[in-house]
Amino acid sequence: MNKKEKIKLFLVDDDALFLKSLEIEFLQHADFTIETYATGELCMQNLSHNPDVIILDYFLDGIVKNAMNGIETLDKIKAFNPDIPVVMLSCQDKIDVAINCMHHRAFDYVVKSETAFIRLQKIITTIFKYKKMEKELSWYMERM
């Protein structure tokens, strides 16, 4: 990714107020292209837009009661492209929920709180540090 390309971020949450506030925070503090979705199904329909990172709510059943939950959506995202980093987001402050998300190959887990946005920013920075290191390692290995 060159420096002029914006990071494409998918935000997926059934809480419209939280979703909008998160979108505003990201747009005010960094140069992102953001797509927002209220259900996992809508997110899946748009994966061809090639997001760099997906921030995904854990429950996702506030609008459509039989909608896919976050774990089901996470599994489908990873089946579509295992390299898309997905950060799970939830009000659940329980270690077993976080561990379950990690078992399903989430990059990280964040509890919704006043500090969630700051934590998400740090995680996204970490994701792109890892991607840069992977590219450099790949470049180095090709030349050996």
N, C-alpha and C positions, 0 to 999 in steps of 0.2 A: 504494500500500500504506500503510495507516495504521500508526501506531506500535504498536498492540496486536497486529497480525498478526505471527505468527512467520514467519521465512524458511523456506520448504520446500526442503529439501536432499535430493537423491538421491545416495547413495554407491553406486557400482557397482564391485565388485572380487571376483575369484574367490579371493583369499587371505582366508579367513575370519578369521584372527587379525588381519591388518592392517585389515580392514573393521571389526571390532568395536572395535579400539583407536582408529581414526579416529572412529567414532561416539561413543565415550566422551569423547574430547577435545572434540568439538564440543558435546556436551551439557553438559560441565563448564564450558566457557568462553563460551558464548553461548546465546541463546534461539532454538533452531532446532526445527523439526519435521523429523525425519529418517526417510527410508525407505531401507533397504539392500537391495541385490540382488546375487546372485552371478553373474548372466549379463546380457549385453546384451538377450537375449530377454525376460527378466523385467522389465527396465527399460522396454523398449518397450511391454509389455503394460500398464504402469501410468502411461504418460505423460499419461493423462487426469486424473491427480491434480494436474497443473499445477505441476511443480517450478519454483522460482525459479532454482535453480542445480543443475547435475549435475556431480559429480566422477566421472570415468570412467577405469578402468584401461585401459591400452594393449593388453594381450594377451587376457585373459578366456578362456583355454582350459585352465585348471587343473582344472576340474571336468568339463566336457563338452568332449571333444577337438575336436569339429566345431562348437563354439559360434561365434557371431559374434565377431570380434575388436573391439577398441575403435574402430578407424577405421570399420569397417562400421556399428557402433552409432552412432557420431558422425554419419555420413552420414544414417542413418535418422532420428535425432533432428532434425537440421537440415531434413530433408524434411517431418517432422511439424510442426515449429515452428522456423523459423530464428532466432527471438528468444530461445530458451532458451540462456543462457550455459553452455558445457560446458568444464570444465577437465580436461585429460588428465593422467593420473598414471601413472608407470612407473618401473621400475628402470633403464630404458635412459637412460644419461647420454650420449647421442649427439645432436649438433646436427641431423643429418639426420632423426632420428626426431621431434624437436621441430618442425622446419620442416615435415615431412609433416603433422603434426597441425594446424599453423596453416593450411596449404593447404586442409585439410578444414574450416576455419572454427571450430577450437577457440578459445576465448577466451584460454587460456594453457596452458602445459605445466609440470608440476612433477615433479622427480625424487624418488622415494621415498627419504627419508633422515630423520635425526633432526629436521631443520628443516622437513620437508614441511608439518606442521600449521600452523606459524607463517606460512609462505608462502601456504598456502591461505586462512588467515584474512585476510591482506592483500589477496589477489586478490578475495575475496568482498566486502570493504569497497570496493574499487575498482569492482567491478561495480555496486554500489548507488549509488555516487557518480555513475557514468555514467548510470544510470537516472534519478536525480534531476535531473541536468542536462538530459537529454532531455525530461523532463516540463516543466521550467521553460522550455526553449526552445520547446517545442510550445505552451505556454500563452502565451508572449510573441508567437509568430508568429500565433496566432489573433486576437490583439488588434490587430495592425497593419493 
